[in-house]
Amino acid sequence: MVALGYTAVIIVLIIILAILASCVRIVPQAQALVVERLGAYMEAWSVGVHIKLPIIDRVAKRVNLKEQVADFPPQPVITKDNVTMRIDTVIFFQITDPKLYAYGVENPIMAIENLTATTLRNIIGDLELDQTLTSRETINAKMREILDIATDPWGIKVNRVELKNIMPPAAIQDAMEKQMKAERERREAILRAEGEKTSTVLVAEGNKESSILYAEAEKQAAILKAEAEKEKRVREGEGEAEAILKVQQATAEGIRMIREAGADRSVLVLKSLEAFKAAADGKATKIIIPSEIQGLAGLVSSITEIPKDME
């Protein structure tokens, strides 16, 4: 009997310890526990050690406070110009209020998925196909704003919305590919034409520059030739003037020597005539002779005839 009593006590102690252990809860980082007392919400436990009352308190929901990702399957949508396409979306959200998340909506993820689909249909219905394909950022911003406001009563904050894939019908894809090919060919033709135009302009400018340089060179050559001709004439004139000057100097020196030798006036006049003849050098067509020299013309004739009489 004593042994049986010890066994019963031990069993009771083990049960009590198990109950006490079950009442101790450790909440890890980035999680929260929603606790109910007698079926009513009591509080949300955050990180740390917590103790609940046995049987009276219970953990109603464990909430993950990390940012989560929900990848929803493609949804059929119709554009403003009646093109049916399929679009799948990715939602990045985070639970900010465990109580609202636990009691706000029955299935939060399904609610977000359905809300995303209806919001996407409303936005795409106001856009045409081309706008839909080129307005991803605008669509993402509008959806994030609408979903964030709609999920506030559920304790959820939508941080980001992304359109993962936009899948138009096969016929539209073929038409778009043909259009892109035609556009690329058009751009290629434009670039080729612009290249040829630029090349032609450069060649014309090069020819113009060459013509200008050639004209400048011819002009410079003509100037140099004219300057050389001018220099030549100046030097020839200077040479002729110097030659005449030397002849006149020699003649004056001869007259001076004759005068010093005692020659009369007639001899001096004859020497002057010879000097004029030498100065003319056969090139002058008119020679002006002083009057005193003209008075002796008869004397010169007489002198030239003397040898004939003597013969």
Backbone bond lengths (Angstrom), bond angles and torsions (degrees), N, CA, C in turn:
res aa  C-N    CA-C-N  psi(-1)  N-CA   C-N-CA  omega(-1)  CA-C   N-CA-C  phi
1 M - - - 1.470 - - 1.528 111.37 -
2 V 1.324 115.52 -41.65 1.477 118.55 179.97 1.521 110.26 -63.80
3 A 1.336 115.86 -41.93 1.467 119.08 179.09 1.519 110.52 -64.00
4 L 1.323 117.58 -40.36 1.457 120.88 177.91 1.524 111.21 -63.31
5 G 1.331 116.01 -37.66 1.470 119.11 178.01 1.522 112.48 -66.21
6 Y 1.355 116.15 -39.96 1.467 118.81 176.55 1.540 111.57 -62.78
7 T 1.318 115.11 -40.01 1.475 119.36 -179.86 1.528 111.13 -63.32
8 A 1.324 116.21 -41.09 1.470 119.90 179.56 1.517 111.03 -65.74
9 V 1.315 115.39 -39.68 1.482 118.45 178.91 1.517 110.91 -64.03
10 I 1.334 114.83 -42.11 1.472 118.69 -179.88 1.527 110.32 -63.10
11 I 1.317 116.13 -42.00 1.473 119.71 -179.87 1.526 109.95 -63.04
12 V 1.308 116.07 -42.70 1.467 119.47 179.84 1.527 110.51 -62.94
13 L 1.348 116.83 -42.66 1.470 120.22 178.91 1.535 110.96 -62.35
14 I 1.334 114.75 -40.32 1.476 117.61 179.16 1.525 110.44 -63.34
15 I 1.318 116.83 -41.48 1.461 120.64 179.62 1.527 110.62 -63.89
16 I 1.340 115.12 -43.83 1.465 119.05 179.12 1.527 110.85 -61.62
17 L 1.339 117.15 -43.93 1.468 120.74 178.69 1.524 111.26 -63.19
18 A 1.333 116.48 -38.47 1.471 119.48 179.29 1.518 110.45 -65.87
19 I 1.345 115.35 -41.22 1.472 118.58 178.94 1.525 110.32 -64.55
20 L 1.350 116.69 -43.54 1.461 120.10 179.40 1.535 111.08 -63.66
21 A 1.329 115.93 -38.56 1.466 119.25 179.14 1.520 111.07 -65.60
22 S 1.336 115.73 -38.00 1.456 118.70 179.39 1.527 112.31 -69.50
23 C 1.309 116.29 -19.73 1.465 118.97 179.40 1.527 112.69 -82.68
24 V 1.297 116.96 -13.15 1.462 121.19 179.38 1.533 108.44 -92.87
25 R 1.325 117.02 123.75 1.475 121.61 179.62 1.533 109.27 -124.46
26 I 1.303 115.09 133.49 1.471 121.99 175.89 1.527 107.55 -108.92
27 V 1.309 115.61 119.99 1.467 121.01 -178.99 1.537 108.46 -95.74
28 P 1.341 118.95 118.14 1.475 120.56 179.86 1.536 111.84 -74.90
29 Q 1.344 113.91 173.89 1.464 120.90 -179.83 1.533 110.32 -64.79
30 A 1.351 115.08 145.31 1.462 123.33 176.57 1.516 112.61 65.17
31 Q 1.336 116.61 25.07 1.458 120.23 174.32 1.527 109.36 -135.77
32 A 1.323 115.20 163.34 1.466 121.57 177.14 1.522 108.32 -145.97
33 L 1.332 115.67 148.82 1.461 121.47 178.36 1.525 108.85 -115.52
34 V 1.322 115.57 128.53 1.463 121.49 175.42 1.528 107.38 -91.25
35 V 1.350 117.72 117.16 1.461 123.34 -174.34 1.524 109.58 -108.57
36 E 1.334 114.87 134.87 1.462 121.63 176.63 1.534 109.35 -114.74
37 R 1.302 115.11 144.90 1.473 121.11 174.71 1.526 108.24 -120.00
38 L 1.324 114.15 118.21 1.471 121.45 -177.18 1.527 110.99 53.78
39 G 1.371 115.67 39.27 1.449 122.12 174.84 1.512 115.39 86.36
40 A 1.337 117.07 -6.91 1.471 120.36 -179.82 1.532 109.96 -107.28
41 Y 1.335 114.91 149.06 1.459 118.96 -179.91 1.520 109.71 -62.73
42 M 1.361 115.80 130.87 1.448 120.83 178.55 1.525 110.66 -106.11
43 E 1.343 116.71 -58.71 1.462 121.19 179.89 1.526 108.86 -167.94
44 A 1.367 113.64 171.34 1.459 120.62 175.78 1.530 107.66 -112.02
45 W 1.336 115.25 118.89 1.457 119.45 -178.61 1.537 109.29 -82.38
46 S 1.328 114.86 133.82 1.468 121.33 176.59 1.519 109.87 -98.72
47 V 1.308 118.75 -160.80 1.465 122.92 -174.38 1.536 110.04 -64.93
48 G 1.335 115.90 134.11 1.459 121.15 176.69 1.525 111.91 135.96
49 V 1.376 115.25 -168.78 1.455 122.32 -179.29 1.527 108.82 -100.13
50 H 1.328 115.19 132.87 1.469 120.59 -178.79 1.531 108.45 -134.75
51 I 1.352 115.13 150.71 1.467 121.26 179.02 1.523 108.74 -123.59
52 K 1.309 114.71 129.88 1.466 120.46 178.78 1.523 109.72 -112.40
53 L 1.282 113.69 158.16 1.464 118.77 177.79 1.514 110.00 -79.26
54 P 1.289 116.59 134.86 1.476 118.41 -179.72 1.516 111.60 -65.50
55 I 1.294 115.24 142.17 1.462 125.55 176.56 1.537 110.99 69.89
56 I 1.313 118.76 -40.11 1.466 121.51 -176.46 1.535 111.00 -77.86
57 D 1.340 116.23 -46.00 1.468 120.36 -179.31 1.521 110.08 -98.30
58 R 1.352 114.51 148.68 1.466 119.38 174.96 1.531 109.44 -149.54
59 V 1.307 115.23 151.84 1.470 121.13 177.38 1.516 107.46 -84.63
60 A 1.342 116.57 113.01 1.464 120.70 -176.78 1.523 112.18 -80.78
61 K 1.367 117.48 -36.13 1.478 118.72 -176.01 1.522 109.31 -156.96
62 R 1.301 114.81 139.63 1.467 121.46 172.74 1.527 107.82 -100.69
63 V 1.331 116.73 125.01 1.466 121.78 -172.72 1.527 109.46 -114.02
64 N 1.318 116.02 132.12 1.475 122.81 175.85 1.525 108.62 -91.40
65 L 1.321 116.34 119.49 1.465 120.93 -177.11 1.532 113.09 -92.23
66 K 1.319 118.29 0.56 1.466 120.72 177.67 1.534 110.23 -71.35
67 E 1.334 115.29 160.16 1.464 119.04 173.81 1.529 108.35 -70.28
68 Q 1.305 115.85 132.78 1.461 121.20 -175.11 1.527 110.10 -118.83
69 V 1.323 114.41 159.19 1.460 121.59 -178.30 1.518 108.98 -121.43
70 A 1.322 115.44 131.05 1.465 120.74 176.72 1.525 108.30 -121.68
71 D 1.320 116.04 116.17 1.475 122.19 179.86 1.527 107.84 -101.70
72 F 1.326 115.52 108.72 1.461 120.19 -175.87 1.523 110.30 -93.67
73 P 1.310 118.05 146.33 1.475 121.37 -179.59 1.527 111.10 -66.81
74 P 1.340 117.41 162.79 1.470 120.72 -179.07 1.521 112.25 -58.11
75 Q 1.325 113.87 140.03 1.462 120.99 179.44 1.531 109.05 -115.30
76 P 1.344 117.88 134.50 1.479 119.35 176.47 1.527 111.15 -73.75
77 V 1.319 116.28 130.75 1.468 122.25 178.57 1.519 108.66 -133.60
78 I 1.324 116.75 158.29 1.467 123.03 -179.73 1.521 107.88 -122.76
79 T 1.330 116.42 129.13 1.450 121.45 -179.59 1.530 110.46 -80.87
80 K 1.316 115.45 175.53 1.455 121.22 -179.05 1.524 112.06 -64.49
81 D 1.344 116.63 -31.39 1.461 120.61 178.54 1.529 111.89 -95.17
82 N 1.340 116.04 26.74 1.476 123.43 170.75 1.530 113.01 62.52
83 V 1.307 116.84 42.42 1.464 121.86 173.59 1.521 107.58 -108.25
84 T 1.327 116.38 123.71 1.465 121.22 -179.48 1.529 109.15 -91.07
85 M 1.301 115.64 128.97 1.457 120.83 178.68 1.530 108.87 -140.64
86 R 1.320 114.47 169.72 1.456 120.35 179.43 1.527 108.92 -119.10
87 I 1.333 115.27 133.59 1.472 120.90 -177.60 1.524 108.43 -132.80
88 D 1.338 115.48 129.48 1.467 118.88 173.83 1.529 108.72 -108.73
89 T 1.317 115.59 146.12 1.460 121.56 -174.03 1.528 110.45 -123.96
90 V 1.342 114.02 156.94 1.465 122.42 176.39 1.522 107.09 -124.64
91 I 1.347 116.85 127.67 1.454 122.58 -177.82 1.530 109.26 -113.06
92 F 1.304 116.87 130.99 1.462 123.08 173.57 1.530 107.12 -109.12
93 F 1.334 115.97 116.36 1.463 119.35 -176.09 1.525 110.09 -136.67
94 Q 1.318 114.74 166.25 1.462 121.44 -179.62 1.524 109.11 -145.18
95 I 1.356 116.55 138.76 1.464 121.65 179.14 1.528 108.31 -83.62
96 T 1.308 115.57 122.27 1.469 120.98 -178.17 1.531 112.65 -106.33
97 D 1.316 117.84 -21.05 1.471 121.18 -179.58 1.528 108.56 -134.62
98 P 1.349 117.74 103.20 1.473 119.60 -178.34 1.525 113.52 -60.11
99 K 1.315 118.82 -36.16 1.457 121.24 -179.24 1.523 111.10 -63.31
100 L 1.363 116.92 -49.44 1.462 119.78 179.77 1.519 111.07 -65.17
101 Y 1.318 116.33 -35.23 1.469 120.02 179.28 1.520 110.10 -66.00
102 A 1.353 116.50 -36.68 1.468 119.87 -177.23 1.520 112.31 -77.20
103 Y 1.330 116.81 -32.04 1.473 119.39 -173.27 1.536 113.42 -118.33
104 G 1.334 117.50 -2.62 1.456 118.50 -175.80 1.506 114.26 -77.27
105 V 1.324 117.79 -42.50 1.454 122.32 -177.25 1.521 108.24 -145.75
106 E 1.339 115.85 150.30 1.462 120.01 -175.09 1.522 111.94 -66.38
107 N 1.324 116.68 -50.34 1.469 120.82 -179.46 1.529 107.83 -128.17
108 P 1.329 118.70 92.97 1.465 120.90 -173.60 1.528 113.50 -59.52
109 I 1.323 118.33 -42.02 1.467 120.65 -177.52 1.524 110.89 -64.77
110 M 1.309 117.30 -44.15 1.460 119.92 177.45 1.523 110.72 -64.47
111 A 1.331 116.00 -38.48 1.460 119.18 178.36 1.527 111.00 -62.86
112 I 1.338 116.73 -41.82 1.472 120.38 178.49 1.519 110.39 -65.10
113 E 1.342 117.02 -39.32 1.466 119.99 -179.68 1.520 111.05 -63.03
114 N 1.326 117.20 -47.06 1.464 120.13 179.93 1.532 111.08 -66.20
115 L 1.320 116.13 -39.18 1.459 119.33 178.29 1.523 111.02 -65.06
116 T 1.335 116.95 -38.66 1.469 121.29 177.00 1.525 110.89 -62.37
117 A 1.324 117.37 -43.92 1.465 120.99 -178.55 1.526 111.13 -62.76
118 T 1.321 117.56 -46.42 1.472 120.03 -178.77 1.535 111.15 -67.64
119 T 1.316 116.06 -40.32 1.473 118.60 178.45 1.519 111.04 -63.81
120 L 1.322 116.72 -41.90 1.463 120.74 179.47 1.527 110.66 -63.25
121 R 1.322 118.28 -41.15 1.466 120.34 178.67 1.530 110.78 -63.58
122 N 1.312 117.00 -40.33 1.468 119.87 -179.77 1.531 111.68 -64.77
123 I 1.323 116.90 -41.52 1.470 120.28 -178.25 1.526 110.78 -70.92
124 I 1.336 117.41 -46.86 1.469 120.89 -178.11 1.525 110.18 -67.01
125 G 1.330 118.34 -30.21 1.466 120.31 179.67 1.507 113.27 -64.12
126 D 1.322 118.48 -19.14 1.466 121.87 177.85 1.524 113.08 -95.79
127 L 1.333 117.58 1.81 1.463 121.81 -177.89 1.515 110.31 -119.88
128 E 1.330 115.58 148.97 1.459 120.59 172.97 1.526 109.34 -85.07
129 L 1.334 115.60 174.07 1.467 120.44 -174.20 1.530 111.23 -60.08
130 D 1.335 116.37 -49.35 1.460 119.36 -178.37 1.524 111.71 -61.79
131 Q 1.338 116.84 -39.51 1.460 119.89 178.06 1.524 111.16 -65.94
132 T 1.316 116.70 -37.47 1.466 120.34 178.91 1.523 111.15 -62.95
133 L 1.328 116.42 -40.23 1.462 119.99 -177.24 1.523 112.70 -74.13
134 T 1.325 116.55 -22.65 1.465 119.82 -176.07 1.527 113.37 -110.90
135 S 1.324 117.71 6.09 1.474 119.80 -175.55 1.525 111.52 -123.37
136 R 1.302 118.09 40.05 1.454 121.50 -179.77 1.527 111.61 -58.77
137 E 1.336 116.31 -46.75 1.465 119.54 -177.32 1.528 110.99 -62.52
138 T 1.322 116.36 -41.52 1.471 119.70 179.15 1.527 111.09 -63.87
139 I 1.326 116.51 -44.13 1.473 120.60 179.46 1.533 110.42 -63.58
140 N 1.338 115.98 -43.12 1.469 119.37 179.49 1.528 111.22 -60.45
141 A 1.334 116.59 -43.67 1.468 120.11 -177.97 1.532 111.06 -65.81
142 K 1.325 116.85 -43.23 1.464 119.57 179.56 1.528 111.75 -63.89
143 M 1.325 116.33 -43.67 1.456 119.23 -179.96 1.525 111.46 -64.95
144 R 1.324 117.55 -42.22 1.469 119.37 179.35 1.530 111.18 -61.16
145 E 1.333 115.57 -42.54 1.462 119.31 -179.93 1.531 111.29 -63.20
146 I 1.338 117.32 -45.90 1.471 121.12 -178.12 1.524 110.91 -67.00
147 L 1.338 116.95 -44.89 1.464 120.06 -178.42 1.523 111.93 -67.47
148 D 1.329 116.71 -35.74 1.465 119.57 -179.42 1.527 110.86 -64.62
149 I 1.330 115.35 -41.11 1.471 118.98 178.64 1.530 110.50 -68.71
150 A 1.343 116.35 -40.57 1.471 119.67 -176.28 1.521 112.50 -70.68
151 T 1.322 118.81 -28.11 1.469 121.16 -176.59 1.524 112.78 -94.48
152 D 1.322 119.11 0.56 1.471 120.30 176.84 1.529 112.67 -58.60
153 P 1.348 120.38 -43.39 1.479 119.33 178.14 1.520 113.50 -64.29
154 W 1.318 118.66 -13.39 1.461 121.56 179.51 1.531 112.13 -97.82
155 G 1.325 117.44 4.05 1.464 120.59 -178.86 1.508 113.46 72.10
156 I 1.343 118.02 26.08 1.472 123.06 -177.22 1.522 108.68 -119.20
157 K 1.310 115.55 136.70 1.467 121.47 174.47 1.525 108.51 -113.96
158 V 1.325 116.38 121.71 1.475 121.86 178.00 1.524 107.90 -86.74
159 N 1.315 116.15 114.29 1.470 120.92 -177.49 1.526 112.89 -86.88
160 R 1.322 115.76 -32.27 1.463 117.54 -173.21 1.517 109.60 -160.07
161 V 1.339 115.43 144.88 1.466 122.20 175.72 1.528 107.79 -131.51
162 E 1.311 116.57 131.63 1.466 121.29 -179.82 1.523 109.87 -129.83
163 L 1.338 115.48 134.26 1.469 120.45 169.95 1.520 107.24 -80.80
164 K 1.304 116.11 112.85 1.465 119.84 -174.31 1.514 111.19 -75.89
165 N 1.310 117.09 -52.00 1.467 122.13 -178.97 1.524 109.54 -139.86
166 I 1.324 114.98 139.55 1.462 121.59 172.03 1.524 106.48 -116.05
167 M 1.315 117.22 115.37 1.460 121.82 -172.12 1.526 110.31 -118.53
168 P 1.357 117.68 92.92 1.473 119.71 175.83 1.518 110.62 -74.12
169 P 1.338 118.04 169.47 1.472 120.77 178.62 1.527 111.72 -61.17
170 A 1.336 114.79 159.68 1.472 120.26 -177.35 1.527 111.52 -60.59
171 A 1.332 118.23 -39.28 1.470 120.64 179.90 1.529 110.53 -63.75
172 I 1.334 115.84 -40.61 1.467 119.22 178.58 1.525 110.51 -66.02
173 Q 1.322 117.03 -39.46 1.462 120.24 177.97 1.523 111.65 -62.45
174 D 1.350 116.83 -41.98 1.469 120.15 177.77 1.524 110.61 -63.07
175 A 1.327 116.41 -44.29 1.466 119.61 178.84 1.527 111.23 -62.96
176 M 1.320 117.30 -39.72 1.459 120.86 178.99 1.519 111.36 -65.66
177 E 1.330 116.59 -40.20 1.464 119.83 177.84 1.526 111.19 -63.85
178 K 1.344 116.35 -42.53 1.472 119.28 177.48 1.529 110.99 -63.48
179 Q 1.331 115.39 -40.45 1.461 119.17 178.92 1.527 111.27 -64.08
180 M 1.339 116.18 -42.02 1.463 119.78 178.25 1.523 110.80 -64.89
181 K 1.331 117.18 -39.05 1.457 120.18 178.12 1.521 110.65 -63.72
182 A 1.339 116.51 -45.18 1.465 120.01 178.37 1.529 110.87 -62.35
183 E 1.321 116.83 -39.24 1.458 120.20 179.60 1.531 111.06 -65.32
184 R 1.324 115.83 -42.06 1.470 119.03 177.49 1.525 111.11 -62.96
185 E 1.347 116.94 -41.89 1.466 119.66 178.75 1.527 110.41 -64.29
186 R 1.343 116.56 -39.63 1.461 119.49 178.49 1.529 110.82 -63.33
187 R 1.323 116.82 -43.77 1.464 119.66 178.43 1.519 111.43 -63.99
188 E 1.346 115.93 -38.12 1.459 119.15 177.93 1.523 110.82 -62.86
189 A 1.358 116.76 -43.25 1.464 120.24 178.75 1.525 110.97 -63.50
190 I 1.338 116.24 -40.73 1.470 119.58 179.00 1.520 110.52 -63.46
191 L 1.330 116.39 -44.98 1.465 119.85 179.94 1.530 111.35 -63.30
192 R 1.355 115.66 -39.50 1.465 118.64 178.98 1.527 110.41 -65.17
193 A 1.353 116.77 -43.53 1.462 120.08 178.92 1.523 111.43 -63.54
194 E 1.324 116.22 -41.49 1.464 119.11 178.12 1.522 111.11 -63.89
195 G 1.342 116.09 -38.50 1.461 119.15 177.27 1.520 112.05 -63.42
196 E 1.350 116.11 -44.45 1.466 119.04 178.48 1.530 111.26 -64.03
197 K 1.348 116.02 -40.02 1.456 119.92 178.20 1.522 110.89 -61.78
198 T 1.315 115.72 -45.73 1.464 119.61 179.35 1.517 110.91 -62.03
199 S 1.344 115.98 -41.29 1.459 119.36 179.20 1.528 111.02 -62.91
200 T 1.345 116.38 -43.66 1.469 119.84 178.97 1.517 111.76 -62.10
201 V 1.328 116.05 -43.06 1.466 120.21 179.24 1.522 110.96 -62.36
202 L 1.338 115.75 -42.47 1.460 119.21 -179.70 1.525 111.40 -65.21
203 V 1.348 115.46 -40.71 1.472 118.26 177.97 1.531 110.77 -63.31
204 A 1.350 116.50 -44.22 1.464 120.28 178.96 1.528 110.93 -61.78
205 E 1.312 115.61 -43.39 1.464 118.38 178.19 1.523 111.46 -63.78
206 G 1.351 115.80 -38.32 1.459 118.72 177.60 1.519 111.98 -64.34
207 N 1.362 116.42 -41.80 1.470 119.39 177.51 1.521 111.17 -64.24
208 K 1.331 115.71 -41.61 1.462 119.60 178.37 1.515 110.83 -61.33
209 E 1.327 115.06 -44.45 1.467 119.25 179.90 1.524 110.26 -63.32
210 S 1.345 116.12 -40.51 1.471 119.44 178.69 1.529 111.04 -63.54
211 S 1.360 116.69 -42.21 1.471 120.08 178.88 1.516 111.01 -62.53
212 I 1.337 115.62 -42.17 1.472 119.39 179.48 1.525 110.34 -62.97
213 L 1.336 115.78 -44.31 1.461 118.99 -179.83 1.526 111.42 -65.39
214 Y 1.371 115.49 -38.14 1.464 118.58 178.93 1.529 110.91 -65.90
215 A 1.360 116.21 -42.52 1.462 119.78 177.77 1.519 111.42 -63.30
216 E 1.333 115.88 -40.87 1.462 119.42 177.68 1.532 110.63 -62.03
217 A 1.348 115.26 -41.55 1.460 118.82 179.85 1.529 110.92 -63.95
218 E 1.375 116.42 -43.73 1.475 119.28 178.56 1.532 111.05 -63.32
219 K 1.324 115.63 -40.66 1.466 119.60 178.71 1.527 110.61 -62.18
220 Q 1.334 115.92 -44.70 1.456 119.58 179.83 1.525 111.14 -64.37
221 A 1.362 114.89 -39.57 1.468 118.33 178.62 1.535 110.73 -64.38
222 A 1.363 116.64 -41.24 1.464 119.53 178.78 1.523 110.98 -63.67
223 I 1.323 115.64 -40.56 1.476 119.33 178.58 1.524 111.02 -62.80
224 L 1.336 115.06 -44.75 1.465 118.50 179.56 1.532 111.18 -64.64
225 K 1.357 115.52 -38.66 1.470 118.64 178.61 1.525 111.14 -64.53
226 A 1.352 116.52 -43.62 1.468 120.47 178.86 1.521 111.09 -63.36
227 E 1.331 115.63 -41.68 1.463 118.41 178.22 1.518 111.33 -64.03
228 A 1.359 117.02 -38.20 1.467 120.23 177.79 1.528 111.16 -65.80
229 E 1.369 115.83 -41.45 1.464 119.18 178.26 1.525 110.85 -63.59
230 K 1.356 113.88 -42.40 1.466 118.52 178.47 1.525 111.14 -61.97
231 E 1.320 116.01 -43.66 1.470 120.13 178.81 1.525 111.10 -62.57
232 K 1.349 114.60 -38.12 1.469 118.75 179.77 1.528 110.67 -63.90
233 R 1.368 115.61 -46.59 1.469 119.02 -179.90 1.529 112.09 -64.17
234 V 1.329 114.53 -39.20 1.474 117.91 178.71 1.517 110.58 -61.80
235 R 1.353 114.66 -44.50 1.466 118.66 -179.11 1.535 111.20 -66.58
236 E 1.367 116.10 -38.67 1.477 118.10 176.88 1.531 110.61 -63.23
237 G 1.354 115.92 -44.01 1.473 119.02 178.27 1.510 111.69 -61.79
238 E 1.334 114.99 -42.01 1.452 118.35 178.91 1.527 110.76 -63.75
239 G 1.375 115.76 -38.36 1.472 118.79 178.27 1.519 111.47 -65.18
240 E 1.352 117.07 -43.71 1.467 119.84 179.16 1.529 110.88 -63.42
241 A 1.351 115.09 -43.83 1.475 117.95 179.78 1.520 110.91 -62.35
242 E 1.340 114.65 -40.04 1.475 117.84 179.96 1.528 110.52 -66.44
243 A 1.380 116.07 -37.56 1.467 118.88 178.96 1.534 110.72 -65.22
244 I 1.362 116.42 -43.78 1.483 119.59 178.95 1.516 110.62 -62.22
245 L 1.357 113.62 -40.61 1.461 117.49 -179.80 1.527 110.96 -62.44
246 K 1.322 115.70 -42.82 1.474 118.70 179.34 1.524 111.48 -64.38
247 V 1.378 117.10 -39.79 1.476 119.67 178.39 1.520 110.91 -62.30
248 Q 1.361 114.07 -44.74 1.470 118.03 179.57 1.525 111.31 -64.34
249 Q 1.326 115.14 -38.87 1.467 117.43 178.19 1.521 110.89 -63.98
250 A 1.353 115.40 -41.76 1.473 118.25 179.79 1.541 110.56 -65.00
251 T 1.359 116.05 -40.15 1.468 119.73 179.78 1.525 110.86 -64.70
252 A 1.315 115.12 -44.34 1.480 118.52 179.02 1.509 111.10 -62.36
253 E 1.335 114.72 -37.10 1.472 118.00 178.86 1.520 110.39 -66.68
254 G 1.370 115.85 -37.52 1.478 118.50 178.72 1.520 111.66 -66.78
255 I 1.365 115.38 -41.61 1.469 118.36 179.10 1.521 110.80 -63.56
256 R 1.342 113.22 -39.19 1.470 116.24 179.85 1.525 110.42 -63.45
257 M 1.326 115.81 -40.68 1.468 119.08 -179.39 1.526 110.60 -67.44
258 I 1.370 116.15 -35.99 1.478 118.59 178.41 1.512 110.58 -66.80
259 R 1.339 114.33 -42.36 1.464 118.20 178.90 1.519 110.61 -62.78
260 E 1.318 115.56 -39.89 1.449 117.76 178.52 1.528 111.43 -67.26
261 A 1.355 114.55 -26.92 1.465 118.24 179.05 1.525 112.30 -80.16
262 G 1.401 119.23 -3.53 1.463 122.65 176.57 1.494 113.26 92.58
263 A 1.363 120.56 23.56 1.467 121.85 178.48 1.507 109.27 -72.77
264 D 1.411 115.19 149.45 1.459 119.26 -178.25 1.509 110.37 -81.65
265 R 1.337 117.86 -175.29 1.473 123.73 -174.95 1.519 111.59 -67.52
266 S 1.312 116.12 -34.06 1.470 119.00 -178.65 1.514 111.58 -63.26
267 V 1.271 116.43 -43.34 1.470 119.38 178.84 1.514 110.61 -61.98
268 L 1.320 114.99 -39.08 1.471 118.46 179.66 1.521 110.64 -63.82
269 V 1.349 116.45 -40.17 1.459 119.38 179.72 1.520 110.73 -64.78
270 L 1.318 117.65 -41.34 1.456 121.22 179.03 1.529 111.31 -62.64
271 K 1.280 114.28 -41.19 1.472 117.48 178.63 1.531 111.20 -65.51
272 S 1.353 114.52 -33.81 1.462 117.97 177.44 1.518 110.56 -65.69
273 L 1.363 116.07 -41.11 1.458 119.04 177.46 1.525 111.77 -61.95
274 E 1.310 115.21 -43.22 1.466 118.04 177.45 1.523 111.37 -61.30
275 A 1.328 115.07 -35.56 1.487 118.47 178.43 1.517 110.79 -66.12
276 F 1.373 116.14 -40.76 1.475 118.41 176.65 1.518 111.45 -63.72
277 K 1.323 115.66 -37.35 1.459 119.05 179.49 1.527 111.35 -65.10
278 A 1.303 114.78 -42.24 1.474 119.30 179.18 1.513 111.52 -66.90
279 A 1.354 114.67 -36.53 1.479 117.80 179.63 1.522 111.03 -67.31
280 A 1.353 115.36 -38.29 1.461 118.57 179.19 1.518 111.14 -67.13
281 D 1.321 117.20 -37.14 1.477 123.36 175.43 1.516 111.46 57.42
282 G 1.313 115.81 27.96 1.453 119.48 176.22 1.506 115.19 76.80
283 K 1.327 117.29 1.88 1.459 120.70 -176.53 1.515 112.37 -101.18
284 A 1.328 118.26 -25.46 1.466 121.10 -177.93 1.508 110.07 -77.94
285 T 1.321 117.84 140.98 1.470 123.16 178.83 1.518 111.73 -96.76
286 K 1.282 118.04 -13.91 1.474 122.26 179.98 1.520 108.73 -147.11
287 I 1.350 115.13 131.98 1.468 121.17 179.42 1.527 107.76 -125.78
288 I 1.277 116.91 127.30 1.483 121.99 177.50 1.509 108.43 -92.34
289 I 1.334 116.48 119.94 1.476 122.56 -177.07 1.515 107.63 -107.45
290 P 1.311 118.85 133.80 1.476 122.11 178.96 1.532 111.23 -59.56
291 S 1.337 116.15 155.81 1.487 122.06 -174.89 1.521 112.48 -65.20
292 E 1.320 115.31 -35.53 1.458 116.28 -178.51 1.511 111.63 -69.29
293 I 1.344 114.64 -26.86 1.468 116.84 176.96 1.511 109.71 -77.37
294 Q 1.358 118.08 -34.46 1.462 120.69 179.05 1.538 110.49 -62.76
295 G 1.351 118.65 -32.77 1.474 121.19 -178.70 1.493 113.16 -65.30
296 L 1.285 114.38 -18.20 1.464 117.38 -178.53 1.515 112.13 -100.83
297 A 1.339 116.41 14.07 1.464 118.68 -178.14 1.519 111.35 -62.27
298 G 1.332 114.99 -39.31 1.477 118.27 178.89 1.505 111.51 -62.65
299 L 1.298 114.83 -39.49 1.454 118.61 179.95 1.517 111.21 -63.01
300 V 1.294 115.51 -38.57 1.471 118.89 179.53 1.513 109.83 -64.83
301 S 1.355 116.90 -40.08 1.459 119.80 179.69 1.518 110.90 -63.77
302 S 1.319 115.36 -40.80 1.467 119.23 -179.43 1.506 110.74 -63.29
303 I 1.297 113.68 -41.64 1.467 117.13 -178.54 1.516 110.71 -64.69
304 T 1.331 116.68 -38.03 1.464 118.73 -179.14 1.510 112.38 -72.15
305 E 1.414 119.07 -22.32 1.456 120.98 -179.17 1.510 112.91 -88.86
306 I 1.305 117.70 -12.71 1.488 119.68 -177.28 1.497 111.11 -58.48
307 P 1.262 122.94 -45.22 1.461 120.68 -178.90 1.514 112.82 -58.84
308 K 1.361 117.87 -33.32 1.470 119.58 179.76 1.515 111.59 -65.31
309 D 1.397 120.38 -38.90 1.445 122.68 -179.36 1.503 110.63 -69.99
310 M 1.305 114.52 -34.40 1.447 118.92 -177.47 1.492 110.44 -69.71
311 E 1.276 117.67 -23.29 1.464 119.29 178.75 1.506 110.34 -74.21
